[in-house]
Amino acid sequence: RSANMNDIVDGSEFDKKDWSSKWGAYDDVFMERFSEDLSKEKTKPFFKIALTLTSHEPYEIKGEYKFGKDSEDNKFRSSHFYTDKVIGKFIDDAKKQDWYKNTLIVIMADHGHSSPKHEGPYFSTKKFRIPMLWLGGALTTKGIKNDIISSQVDFPFTLLNLLKGDNSEFVFSKNLFNDSDDQFAHYTFNKGFGTLNKNGFFLYDYISKKAILKSGKDTQKLDSLGKAITQNSYQDFLERK
């Protein structure tokens, strides 16, 4: 609602028998409803968001646990296998729709995860790495892999830039296709932040007031940049009505 969405479909529109125990409707039920709604969409252009839930803990899925469920890591893998199949079916169905040829579909995670377990500090970049896939008939070039360091907060600025829209309100966002050496990503957690670019990484802890991990030649620069972004974003939060 705060993002001015006009039409919100929430859990109240799904039968409780189609819910997992914690979050909401199973992904296959939800994405089937999403596909049906899109097939009836009359407004062009349109902008829609679908948030899947089943790959979130406690990893309750329908059907086979592909990797078993003897551990949290394997339940995590199994739930993502399930959700991946659901999204794959959605894409297959979308290709049969009239709207597909002019539509960009972007798939990304809203946050990282600690599973499967990784070596090193809990809040290292490994915990925060997420995929972003650009699909759909609107793409003129396909099969490109982009290794530029960026964040999902860069997506709205980039999309609006491509559509020649007004992206001035996204003050913490930047163009994720910018391949400058200064391109960076920044993330926060409850007691610290991490900032990285192609030349280094800086992970800072608020409690001990020191770096947990740092590497590369740009650590001093990333230390200053990370603290500045954190301060500016907190001030922005305080000033919002």
C-alpha positions in Angstrom: 0.0 0.0 0.0 2.8 2.4 0.8 4.1 1.8 -2.7 0.8 2.8 -4.2 -0.2 -0.6 -5.4 -3.8 -0.5 -6.7 -4.8 -4.2 -6.4 -3.4 -6.5 -3.7 -4.2 -10.2 -3.5 -3.4 -11.6 -0.1 -3.9 -14.8 1.9 -7.6 -14.0 2.6 -8.3 -14.9 -1.1 -7.0 -18.5 -0.7 -8.6 -21.5 1.0 -6.9 -22.4 4.3 -6.4 -26.0 3.0 -4.0 -24.5 0.4 -1.9 -22.8 3.1 1.3 -24.1 4.6 1.4 -23.8 8.4 3.1 -20.4 8.7 3.2 -18.0 5.8 0.4 -18.4 3.2 -0.7 -20.3 0.1 1.7 -22.9 -1.4 3.6 -21.5 -4.3 1.9 -23.7 -6.9 -1.5 -22.6 -5.9 -0.4 -19.0 -5.7 1.4 -18.9 -9.0 -1.5 -20.6 -10.7 -3.8 -17.8 -9.5 -1.2 -15.2 -10.6 -1.1 -16.7 -14.1 -4.9 -16.7 -14.3 -5.0 -13.0 -13.2 -2.5 -12.1 -15.9 -4.4 -13.9 -18.6 -7.4 -11.6 -17.8 -5.3 -8.4 -17.5 -6.7 -5.7 -19.8 -4.5 -2.7 -18.8 -1.4 -2.1 -20.9 1.3 -1.5 -19.9 1.0 -3.3 -16.5 3.3 -3.8 -13.6 2.8 -6.8 -11.3 4.7 -8.3 -8.3 4.4 -11.9 -7.1 6.0 -12.9 -3.8 6.5 -16.7 -3.4 6.6 -18.1 0.1 7.2 -21.8 0.2 11.0 -21.7 -0.1 11.1 -19.8 3.2 11.5 -21.7 6.4 10.0 -24.0 7.8 10.3 -25.3 4.2 6.9 -27.0 4.0 6.3 -28.2 0.5 3.8 -30.3 -1.4 5.1 -33.5 -2.8 8.6 -34.9 -2.9 11.5 -33.5 -0.9 14.0 -33.9 -3.7 17.0 -33.7 -1.5 15.4 -35.2 1.6 14.5 -33.5 4.8 17.0 -35.0 7.2 18.6 -31.6 7.8 17.8 -27.9 7.5 20.1 -27.6 4.5 18.4 -30.4 2.6 14.9 -29.0 3.4 16.2 -25.7 2.1 17.4 -27.3 -1.1 14.2 -29.3 -1.5 12.0 -26.3 -1.1 13.9 -24.3 -3.7 13.7 -27.3 -6.1 9.9 -27.2 -5.6 9.6 -23.4 -6.1 11.9 -23.5 -9.1 9.6 -26.0 -10.8 6.6 -23.8 -10.0 8.3 -20.8 -11.5 9.4 -22.8 -14.5 5.7 -23.9 -15.2 4.7 -20.2 -14.8 7.2 -19.2 -17.5 6.1 -22.0 -19.8 2.4 -20.8 -19.4 3.4 -17.2 -19.8 5.0 -17.9 -23.2 1.6 -18.9 -24.5 0.0 -15.6 -23.5 -0.4 -12.6 -25.8 1.2 -10.3 -23.3 4.5 -12.3 -23.1 6.1 -10.9 -26.3 6.1 -7.3 -24.9 6.8 -8.1 -21.3 9.9 -8.2 -19.1 9.9 -10.8 -16.3 12.4 -10.3 -13.5 13.1 -13.0 -10.9 15.1 -12.1 -7.8 15.3 -12.9 -4.1 14.3 -10.4 -1.5 17.2 -11.5 0.8 19.9 -14.1 1.2 20.1 -17.0 3.6 22.5 -18.9 5.8 21.7 -22.3 4.1 23.6 -24.2 3.0 26.2 -23.5 5.7 29.2 -21.5 4.6 32.6 -21.0 6.0 33.7 -17.7 7.5 31.8 -14.9 9.4 28.0 -15.5 9.5 27.3 -12.1 7.9 29.8 -12.4 5.0 28.8 -11.8 1.4 28.1 -15.5 0.9 25.0 -15.1 3.1 23.7 -12.1 1.0 24.4 -13.3 -2.6 21.1 -13.7 -4.5 20.2 -14.4 -8.1 18.5 -12.0 -10.5 17.2 -13.3 -13.8 15.8 -11.1 -16.7 13.4 -13.1 -19.0 10.5 -12.4 -21.3 9.7 -11.5 -24.9 10.6 -7.9 -24.4 14.3 -8.7 -24.3 16.1 -8.0 -27.6 19.3 -9.7 -26.5 19.4 -13.0 -24.5 21.9 -15.3 -22.9 24.0 -12.5 -21.2 25.6 -13.1 -17.8 26.2 -9.9 -15.8 28.9 -10.2 -13.1 28.8 -6.5 -12.1 28.5 -6.0 -8.4 25.2 -4.5 -7.5 22.2 -4.9 -5.2 18.4 -5.5 -5.6 17.9 -1.9 -4.5 19.5 -0.9 -7.8 16.7 -2.6 -9.8 14.0 0.2 -9.7 16.4 2.9 -10.7 17.7 0.7 -13.6 14.3 -0.3 -14.8 12.9 3.3 -14.8 16.1 4.4 -16.6 15.5 1.9 -19.3 11.8 3.0 -19.6 12.9 6.6 -19.6 10.9 7.1 -16.4 11.5 9.3 -13.4 13.9 7.5 -11.0 14.8 10.6 -8.9 13.2 9.3 -5.8 15.4 6.2 -5.6 18.3 8.0 -4.0 20.0 4.9 -2.7 19.7 3.1 -6.1 22.0 3.2 -9.1 22.3 1.7 -12.6 23.2 -2.0 -12.1 24.6 -2.1 -15.7 27.2 0.5 -14.8 30.6 -1.3 -15.1 32.7 1.4 -13.4 35.4 0.3 -11.0 33.5 2.3 -8.4 30.3 0.2 -8.7 29.5 -1.3 -5.3 26.9 -3.1 -3.2 26.0 -2.3 0.4 23.9 -4.3 2.9 23.0 -4.0 6.5 22.1 -6.5 9.3 21.0 -6.0 12.9 24.4 -5.1 14.2 26.5 -4.0 11.3 27.0 -3.6 7.6 29.0 -4.9 4.6 30.2 -2.9 1.6 32.0 -4.4 -1.4 33.3 -3.6 -4.8 35.5 -5.4 -7.3 38.6 -4.3 -5.4 37.7 -5.2 -1.8 35.2 -6.0 0.9 34.6 -4.4 4.3 32.4 -6.0 7.0 31.8 -3.8 10.1 30.3 -4.7 13.5 28.6 -2.0 15.6 29.0 -3.8 18.9 32.8 -4.2 18.8 33.2 -1.1 16.7 35.6 -2.8 14.4 35.9 -4.7 11.2 34.9 -8.4 11.3 36.4 -9.0 7.9 38.2 -6.9 5.3 40.0 -7.8 2.2 41.4 -6.1 -1.0 43.0 -2.7 -1.6 39.8 -0.6 -1.1 39.0 -1.4 2.5 39.6 2.1 3.8 37.4 3.6 1.1 34.7 1.0 1.7 34.8 1.6 5.4 34.0 5.3 4.8 31.5 4.6 2.1 29.6 2.0 4.2 29.4 4.3 7.2 28.2 7.2 5.1 25.5 5.2 3.4 24.3 3.8 6.8 24.2 7.3 8.3 22.4 8.8 5.3 19.8 6.0 5.1 19.0 6.2 8.8 18.6 10.0 8.5 16.4 9.5 5.5 14.3 7.0 7.6 14.0 9.5 10.5 12.8 12.3 8.2 10.1 10.3 6.3 6.6 11.1 7.4 
